[in-house]
Amino acid sequence: MLQWSTGSAKIIQKNMRLHVLSDLHQEFAPYRSSADGADVIILAGDTHTGLNGIRWAQKEFDGRQVVYIAGNHKYRRLRPRDLVPVHKETLSWLGSSWKR
């Protein structure tokens, strides 16, 4: 973090607490997080199938910053042509839109 003052910049150190989760595979068993106190939650792949992981993250970490990384199992049963509607739905759910 930088703080600007007249003619110079001072570096202010701020500790950030990360809570990193991966390979939860909630399609097999539910998971309840204990990320209390974390500034940012990082979901590093294979959280759940399809959009279920994103939906879970919204409920579980409502109002908190989440970095969501799709894993290799996220689209396992989808054909390549089926990915566009899934991405459009994801973007819509996140409040964004598809642009070509």
Rosetta blueprint (number, residue, H / E / L):
1 M L
2 L E
3 Q E
4 W E
5 S E
6 T L
7 G L
8 S E
9 A E
10 K E
11 I E
12 I L
13 Q L
14 K L
15 N L
16 M L
17 R L
18 L E
19 H E
20 V E
21 L E
22 S L
23 D L
24 L L
25 H L
26 Q L
27 E L
28 F L
29 A L
30 P L
31 Y L
32 R L
33 S L
34 S L
35 A L
36 D L
37 G L
38 A L
39 D L
40 V E
41 I E
42 I E
43 L E
44 A E
45 G L
46 D L
47 T L
48 H L
49 T L
50 G L
51 L L
52 N H
53 G H
54 I H
55 R H
56 W H
57 A H
58 Q H
59 K H
60 E H
61 F L
62 D L
63 G L
64 R L
65 Q E
66 V E
67 V E
68 Y E
69 I E
70 A L
71 G L
72 N L
73 H L
74 K L
75 Y L
76 R L
77 R L
78 L L
79 R L
80 P H
81 R H
82 D H
83 L H
84 V H
85 P H
86 V H
87 H H
88 K H
89 E H
90 T H
91 L H
92 S H
93 W H
94 L L
95 G L
96 S L
97 S L
98 W L
99 K L
100 R L
